Amino acid sequence: MKYLKVSSIEKFNSVNQTVSQSLGLPNNKALTALQAEEVFNEDHADFGSFISVIPTEGPWKCDHLIDSSLLFDFDEKWFPAVF
């Protein structure tokens, strides 16, 4: 599993549209391929970026549809610890 990381919701929507169309979405199983989540740790360099889980295997595999420079491993510091 990788994570898509982009700097704007517009860029996210563009990638999501491309991936969704390539996977034949919408259909009776899903409306879109990706779901955006904003990085909200103000102390992180990626603050304000948008991320999404990208499957790298299985029926929803789509990492091959995305520019590899936009794919990253999960960074636990994207979100501050909540106690």
Buried (B, 14 or more C-beta within 10 A) or exposed (E): EBBBBBEEEEBBBEBBBBBBEEBEBEEEEBEBBBEBBBBEBEEBEBEEBBBBBBBEEEEBEBBEBBEEEBBBEEBEEBBEEEE
